[in-house]
């Protein structure tokens, strides 16, 4: 039983121009040899701008939930939005893998 009014918040996508890059790094997701492969890169800065990345870890698996859990345990310093993005992308990759479709990583 609800004893107070709670707000209803309508969902809306964050425009690409408003996305904040994660100082914790970035990921490249691919399907290779019938597995989802996720490369984690730490950011490389020049003049306080991200210019590149340094490969730090590689994850592989076939299930989005297992990959998500493993990445969260092994790369704990990310923005919340980044974990949510990873979850969406890993689900897309798993669907592509299971349905023999081409996967292409989308933007934030």
N, C-alpha and C positions, 0 to 999 in steps of 0.2 A: 504494500500500500504506500502510495506517495503522499506525503503530508505537506508538500510545498511545490510550487511551480518550478519547473526546470526549463532552461532555455533549449529551444530547438535551433541547432546551428546547421545551416545548409552548406553542403560541401561545394567547394570550388577549387579548381586546379590553380596552383601557383604559376604565374607566367614565367617563362624561361628567364626573362630579364630580371626577375626578382629572386631567383635561386641564389643562395649563398654557397659558394664552394666550401667544401669541408677541409679544414686545416689538417685533419687526420689522414687525408690521402684520397685515393680513388681506386676504382675497380674496372677491370676489363673482363667481360663475360663472353665465353665462346662455347660452342659444342665441338669437341674434338674426340675422335675415336669412340663415339657413342656414350660420352660422358660430358657433363657440364664442367667446364674448367673456369675458375675464377682466379684472376691474378690481382693481388693487392699491391699497390704502389704507394710509397710515402711521397709527399710533395717535395719537389726541388724548387727552391726559390732563387730569384735574382732580382735585386732591387725591390724586395718585398712583394713580388708577384710570382705566382706559380708558373714556372716555365717548362717543367718536365716532371718525371717521376722516377723513383728508384724501386725496382721490384724487390719486395720484402717477403711475400708469402704466396704460395699457390695452393688452391683448394680444388678438389675434384670430387664428384659424386653424381648421382642420378636423381636425387630428390631435393626439391627446393627447401623443404623444412629442415632436413639434415644439414644442408649447406648453410642455411640461415643461422641455425643454432651454433654450428662450428665456427662460422665467421664471427658471430657476436662474442664468443668465448675467446677467440684469438686476436681480435681487433676491437678492443673495448673502448677506444677513444673517439668514436664517430658521433656526428650529430644525429639526433633521433630521426630527422627527415631522411638521412642517408640510409639508415637501416630499413626504413619503410620502402624507399626506392629499390634497395637490393631485393627485398622480399618480392616486390612486383616483378622485377626483371627475372629473378630466379624462377618464379612461377611461369613466366612466358617461356623461359628456356626449357623448363621441364615439359611443358605442353608441346613445344616444338620437337623435343627429343622423343617423346612418347608417340607423336603423330607423324614422325618422319618429315617434318617441315623445316624449312630454313629459319634460323634464328638470327636476328640482328638486334644488338643492344640499342635500346632507345635512350634518349636524353632524359634529364631530370624532369 
